Amino acid sequence: MFNEILFAGLGALEDYIATHVLTCLVPAFLLAGAMVTFIRREAILALLGEQVSKLKSFPLASGASFLVAACSCTVIPVASGLYYAGAGIGAAFIVLWVAPAANVLALTYTGTILGTEMVIARIVAALLMAFVVGMVMTVAFKNQPHPQRAATAPSPASTAFIDRHSLILIVLLVLTLLLPNYLVQSGPYWVKIAVWGVLTLATAAYAWWTLSKDQIVQWLQETWWFVRIIFPLLLAGVFLVGVIGYLLPEAWIREWLGGNSLSASFLATLIGAVSYFATMTEAPFVDTLMNMGMGKGPALALLLTGPGLSLPNWLAIARVFGVRQALVYVPTIMVLGTAVGWFFGNFIF
């Protein structure tokens, strides 16, 4: 029994490392380091800072997040990069939520499998939850000093948010993160790696020719900070998810996810909040459970919290943002997910 549990955890870890580290986490970490290094703090503060109107910063954070095809783990370096560069905690946690819960790639795939009604519900629910989460985090931590990891201050003589070479580098990093997932949605995994490899080589060549040695060193130092803080916890969390998945009885899930009761939505939210789903994998999983009798309300709750939360995500949030922040964010999402599943299941669908 012990060996089977151990191999379940190691199997989940092997699958995660094989299919997510290169094409997802590596560009995400490099992007986070680049945001902290090259985007001047004034840029983030002007658009997403604590003093910016929430009617401006929250929609901007939500809208931009739709374009980021990221899972609950990949999005952490991106959101924390924004936060440490100067974004308000509400805007940062909106990115942390919306990008995995309702990105364009996942929405497109959801529509293909589950239909337009479920896609619209997912978009509306994700946005409603995002604004509530943003406000909860802002109010809960409004008096907390804001961290800053940028090693150098911008020159007083410069008024630009970011120089042209650095902007192009960040665009290349964003493309390296997104295009392998957008362009290669099926077929052999090596094709996705090939796309990632070409984009990574192009990005490295551009950085080598346009950045100074000191800039590259600073960028890699900031990247390494995110790697050493986040990556070990992600691996530990993925291992635990594999163990939990092995121990969880499938028949029990089928029985208790039927209908649109509050308990069914809570159970679906709980399963989604603990399990790890790569972006797009939640749709076929939910479709399978719906064919077994799961209600639409719990299905929506699982579609949102499955990719939006995970046990590795909890651990990394606590490490990067703080334990108190994780203890506020995770229960808030679980309460909202349960309420959304119950409401949509009983009054919308």
C-alpha positions in Angstrom: 0.0 0.0 0.0 2.8 2.4 0.9 4.6 1.7 -2.3 1.5 2.4 -4.4 0.9 5.7 -2.6 4.6 6.6 -3.1 4.5 5.8 -6.8 1.2 7.7 -7.2 3.0 10.9 -5.9 6.1 10.2 -8.0 4.0 9.6 -11.1 2.2 13.0 -10.7 5.6 14.6 -10.1 7.1 12.9 -13.2 4.2 14.0 -15.4 4.4 17.6 -14.1 8.1 17.9 -14.7 7.9 16.3 -18.1 5.1 18.4 -19.4 5.1 21.7 -17.6 8.6 22.8 -16.4 10.2 23.7 -19.8 7.2 25.2 -21.7 5.4 26.8 -18.8 7.5 27.4 -15.7 10.8 28.4 -17.3 9.4 31.2 -19.4 7.1 32.3 -16.5 10.1 32.6 -14.1 12.1 34.5 -16.7 9.2 36.8 -17.3 8.8 37.5 -13.6 12.5 38.3 -13.3 12.3 40.6 -16.3 9.3 42.5 -15.0 11.0 43.2 -11.7 14.3 44.2 -13.4 13.2 46.2 -16.5 9.7 47.6 -15.9 10.1 50.8 -13.9 8.2 50.9 -10.7 6.3 54.1 -11.8 4.8 52.1 -14.7 3.2 49.5 -12.4 2.2 52.1 -9.8 0.5 54.3 -12.5 -1.6 51.4 -13.8 -2.0 48.8 -11.0 -0.7 50.4 -7.8 -2.6 50.7 -4.6 -3.4 54.3 -5.1 -5.0 53.8 -8.6 -8.8 53.7 -8.7 -10.0 50.2 -8.4 -12.4 51.0 -11.3 -9.3 51.3 -13.4 -6.8 48.8 -12.0 -9.1 45.9 -11.5 -10.6 45.8 -15.0 -7.1 46.2 -16.5 -5.8 43.3 -14.4 -8.8 41.2 -15.3 -8.7 42.0 -19.0 -5.0 41.3 -19.4 -5.3 38.0 -17.5 -7.7 36.6 -20.1 -4.7 36.5 -22.5 -2.4 34.6 -20.2 -2.8 30.9 -20.7 -1.4 29.7 -17.4 -2.2 27.1 -14.8 -2.4 27.8 -11.0 1.3 27.2 -10.7 2.6 28.9 -13.8 0.7 32.1 -13.0 2.4 32.6 -9.6 5.7 33.9 -10.9 3.8 36.3 -13.2 1.5 37.6 -10.5 4.3 37.9 -7.9 6.5 39.6 -10.5 3.9 42.3 -10.9 3.4 42.5 -7.1 7.1 42.9 -6.3 7.4 45.4 -9.1 4.8 47.7 -7.5 1.3 46.4 -8.4 -1.4 46.6 -5.6 -2.2 43.3 -3.8 -5.8 43.4 -5.2 -4.7 43.7 -8.8 -1.9 41.0 -8.3 -4.4 38.5 -6.9 -6.9 39.2 -9.7 -4.2 38.2 -12.1 -3.4 35.2 -9.9 -7.1 34.1 -10.1 -8.3 35.1 -13.6 -5.4 33.9 -15.7 -5.8 30.2 -14.8 -9.6 30.3 -14.1 -10.7 32.0 -17.4 -7.9 32.5 -20.0 -8.9 32.6 -23.7 -7.3 29.2 -24.4 -9.2 27.4 -21.6 -12.5 29.2 -22.5 -12.2 28.2 -26.2 -11.6 24.5 -25.2 -14.4 24.6 -22.7 -16.8 25.9 -25.4 -15.8 23.1 -27.7 -16.5 20.4 -25.1 -19.2 21.8 -22.8 -20.9 24.4 -25.0 -21.4 28.2 -25.1 -23.7 28.4 -22.0 -20.9 27.0 -19.8 -18.3 29.4 -21.3 -20.4 32.5 -20.7 -21.1 31.3 -17.1 -17.4 30.7 -16.6 -16.5 34.2 -17.8 -19.1 36.0 -15.8 -18.4 34.0 -12.6 -14.6 34.4 -12.9 -15.0 38.2 -13.3 -17.4 38.5 -10.4 -15.1 36.5 -8.2 -12.1 38.5 -9.4 -13.5 41.8 -8.2 -14.6 40.4 -4.9 -11.2 38.8 -4.4 -9.4 42.1 -5.4 -11.5 44.0 -2.9 -11.1 41.5 -0.1 -7.3 41.4 -0.4 -7.1 45.2 -0.7 -9.1 45.8 2.4 -7.5 43.0 4.4 -3.9 44.1 3.7 -4.3 47.9 3.0 -2.0 48.8 5.9 0.7 46.3 5.0 4.0 47.7 3.7 4.5 46.9 0.0 7.6 44.8 -0.8 10.0 45.8 -3.5 12.6 43.6 -5.2 13.8 46.0 -7.9 17.5 46.2 -7.4 18.0 49.6 -9.0 15.9 52.7 -9.1 15.1 54.4 -12.4 17.0 57.4 -13.4 15.4 60.7 -12.4 16.1 62.0 -15.9 14.1 59.3 -17.6 10.3 59.5 -17.8 9.8 56.3 -19.9 8.1 53.4 -18.2 10.5 50.9 -19.9 13.1 51.3 -22.6 12.6 49.9 -26.1 15.0 46.9 -25.9 13.6 45.8 -22.5 10.0 46.0 -23.8 10.9 43.9 -26.8 12.5 41.3 -24.5 9.4 41.1 -22.3 7.2 40.7 -25.4 9.4 37.8 -26.5 9.1 36.2 -23.1 5.4 36.6 -23.2 5.3 34.9 -26.6 7.5 32.1 -25.3 5.1 31.5 -22.5 1.9 31.7 -24.5 2.6 30.5 -28.1 3.5 26.9 -27.3 0.1 26.5 -25.6 -1.8 28.5 -28.2 -0.2 27.0 -31.3 0.2 23.4 -30.2 -3.1 22.2 -28.6 -2.8 18.6 -29.8 -0.3 16.2 -31.2 3.1 15.1 -29.9 4.5 17.0 -27.0 7.8 17.4 -28.7 6.2 19.8 -31.2 5.3 22.1 -28.2 8.9 21.8 -27.0 10.2 22.7 -30.5 8.1 25.8 -30.6 9.3 26.7 -27.1 12.9 26.0 -28.1 12.8 28.3 -31.1 11.3 31.1 -29.2 13.7 30.6 -26.3 16.7 30.7 -28.6 15.4 33.8 -30.3 14.8 35.5 -26.9 18.3 34.5 -25.6 20.0 35.8 -28.8 18.1 39.1 -28.6 19.0 39.5 -24.9 22.7 38.8 -25.6 22.9 41.4 -28.4 20.9 44.2 -26.8 21.4 44.0 -23.1 24.6 44.8 -21.1 26.2 42.1 -19.0 25.1 43.8 -15.8 21.5 43.9 -17.0 21.5 40.2 -17.9 23.1 39.3 -14.5 20.5 41.3 -12.6 17.7 39.8 -14.6 18.9 36.2 -13.9 19.4 37.0 -10.2 15.8 38.2 -10.0 14.7 35.1 -11.9 16.6 32.8 -9.6 15.0 34.5 -6.6 11.5 33.4 -7.8 12.8 29.9 -8.8 14.3 29.1 -5.4 11.3 30.5 -3.5 8.5 28.9 -5.6 9.8 25.8 -7.4 10.5 23.5 -4.5 7.0 24.1 -3.0 5.4 23.4 -6.4 7.1 20.0 -6.6 6.1 19.1 -3.0 2.5 20.2 -3.7 2.3 18.2 -6.9 3.6 15.1 -5.1 0.9 15.5 -2.4 -1.8 16.0 -5.1 -0.8 12.6 -6.7 -1.1 10.9 -3.3 -4.5 12.5 -2.6 -5.8 11.6 -6.1 -4.8 7.9 -5.4 -6.6 7.8 -2.1 -9.8 9.6 -3.1 -12.6 7.1 -3.9 -14.0 7.6 -7.4 -17.4 6.1 -6.5 -17.7 8.6 -3.6 -17.1 11.5 -5.9 -19.8 10.4 -8.3 -22.4 10.0 -5.6 -21.8 13.3 -3.9 -21.4 15.6 -7.0 -24.9 14.9 -8.3 -27.5 17.8 -8.4 -27.0 21.4 -7.6 -27.0 21.5 -3.8 -24.8 23.6 -1.7 -22.9 20.6 -0.5 -22.3 19.3 -4.1 -20.9 22.7 -5.1 -18.7 22.8 -2.0 -17.3 19.4 -2.7 -16.6 20.3 -6.3 -14.9 23.4 -5.1 -12.9 21.5 -2.5 -11.7 18.9 -5.1 -10.8 21.7 -7.5 -9.0 23.7 -4.8 -6.8 20.7 -3.8 -6.2 19.0 -7.1 -3.8 20.2 -9.8 -5.2 20.8 -13.4 -3.0 22.0 -16.2 -4.8 24.7 -18.3 -7.5 23.0 -20.5 -7.4 19.7 -18.7 -10.2 20.7 -16.5 -12.8 20.7 -19.3 -12.6 17.0 -20.3 -12.4 16.0 -16.7 -15.6 18.0 -15.9 -17.3 16.6 -19.0 -16.6 13.0 -17.8 -18.1 13.8 -14.4 -21.1 15.5 -15.9 -21.7 12.3 -18.0 -21.7 10.4 -14.7 -24.4 12.7 -13.3 -22.6 15.7 -11.8 -24.8 18.9 -11.8 -24.0 22.0 -13.9 -23.5 24.1 -10.8 -20.8 21.9 -9.3 -19.4 21.6 -12.8 -18.9 25.3 -13.0 -17.4 25.4 -9.5 -14.9 22.8 -10.6 -14.1 24.5 -13.9 -13.2 27.6 -11.9 -11.3 26.3 -8.9 -9.7 23.3 -10.7 -7.3 25.4 -12.8 -7.5 28.4 -10.5 -6.4 26.8 -7.2 -4.3 23.7 -6.2 -2.4 22.5 -3.2 1.0 23.5 -4.9 -0.6 26.9 -5.5 -1.5 27.3 -1.8 2.0 26.6 -0.7 3.6 28.9 -3.2 1.3 31.8 -2.4 2.1 31.4 1.3 5.8 31.5 0.5 5.8 34.4 -1.9 3.0 36.6 -0.7 2.8 35.5 2.9 1.0 33.0 5.0 -1.7 35.5 6.1 -2.4 36.4 2.5 -2.8 32.7 1.6 -5.1 32.1 4.6 -7.4 34.9 3.3 -7.2 34.2 -0.4 -7.8 30.5 -0.4 -10.9 30.4 1.8 -12.3 33.4 -0.1 -12.0 31.6 -3.4 -13.6 28.4 -1.9 -16.5 30.3 -0.4 -17.1 32.2 -3.7 -16.7 29.1 -5.8 -19.3 27.3 -3.7 -21.7 30.2 -3.8 -21.3 30.6 -7.6 -21.8 26.9 -8.2 -24.9 26.8 -6.1 -26.4 30.1 -7.6 -25.7 29.3 -11.2 -26.9 25.7 -10.8 -30.2 26.7 -9.2 -31.1 30.0 -10.9 -29.1 30.3 -14.2 -28.7 26.9 -15.8 
